[in-house]
Amino acid sequence: MAASLSMAFASLSFLLFLMGSSMAQLSTNYYSKSCPSVFSTVKSTVQSAISKEQRMGASLLRLHFHDCFVNGCDGSILLDDTSNFTGEKNAAPNRNSARGFDVVDNIKSAVESKCPGVVSCADILAITARDSVVILGGPSWNVKLGRRDARTASQAAANRSIPPPTSNLNNLISSFRAQGLSTREMVALSGSHTIGQARCTNFRTRIYNETNIDSSFARSRQSNCPRATGSGDNNLAPLDLQTPTAFDNNYYKNLINRRGLLHSDQQLFNGGSTDSQVRSYSTKPSTFNSDFATAMIKMGDIKPLMGSKGEVRKNCRRVN
């Protein structure tokens, strides 16, 4: 009798565990009742920001990447430093580089006016990334929601987890694998560099010292990026010279022509294991679009805070 009761209790406990696990999952209709206007509210604000500055689409997409790669998609990148708190904004990958925080503030304010205290900053970043890609001509996908916001951040984790532009192919594969992302997903997500710009300090070594680069492309980049360190460090160049504000597959065509701006970009087509995938994407934009959308959904699943963990910030820059 005791054994039977014990087994029944164990079975019930396991069932409750499964129910809890299934309930604590991201969902595309998470706000369908609590904030049905969230998608239209976010998109109109993103559209307005990109209309004013097309580069902003790339900046907003990048915020979602840099958020998810540091302890999961939890909005931690948005927290400001304070006298007793060091956030991620001044980590090496973000300092003088991550931008669009004011746009996120505007989006949050617009959403709060419709549904106060409901939609997390982490979810806003996920929706904003998708909308930015779509507005610039890229694929759409159904964004899964239900993340909550972190109450802390880690500059050390940001320095450690976000792959730098000096990464070689093995570094890139390892960095993405650490986030549960495959090599194929890494190559697809790297296609986000079809939009946006990079600072001279991040591609100076490539355009002056590397040999796997088209010479005319190198000379054109050198004209706005002096050789001397400290001179023109923040001068910008488009990651995709052909269509810098259009989300397309020209990034991969550039790699085949040895016109990748960053060292880490060209590593994807440099005689290694990812060459064939780059070739495929360069001629099959629909395959790239499909793979990119699928990989973005998977990236958005990285270690979200759910249930009673974290909070829904009222102001994305500080904890409640």
Secondary structure as UniProt FT lines:
FT   HELIX           2..23
FT   TURN            28..34
FT   TURN            36..37
FT   HELIX           38..52
FT   TURN            54..55
FT   HELIX           56..68
FT   TURN            69..71
FT   HELIX           76..78
FT   TURN            83..84
FT   TURN            89..90
FT   TURN            92..97
FT   HELIX           101..114
FT   TURN            116..118
FT   HELIX           121..135
FT   TURN            136..137
FT   STRAND          148..149
FT   HELIX           155..161
FT   TURN            165..166
FT   HELIX           169..177
FT   TURN            178..180
FT   HELIX           183..190
FT   HELIX           191..194
FT   STRAND          197..199
FT   HELIX           200..209
FT   HELIX           215..222
FT   TURN            223..224
FT   TURN            229..230
FT   TURN            233..234
FT   STRAND          236..238
FT   TURN            244..245
FT   HELIX           250..256
FT   TURN            257..258
FT   HELIX           263..266
FT   TURN            267..268
FT   TURN            273..274
FT   HELIX           275..283
FT   HELIX           285..299
FT   TURN            300..301
FT   TURN            307..308
FT   TURN            316..317
//
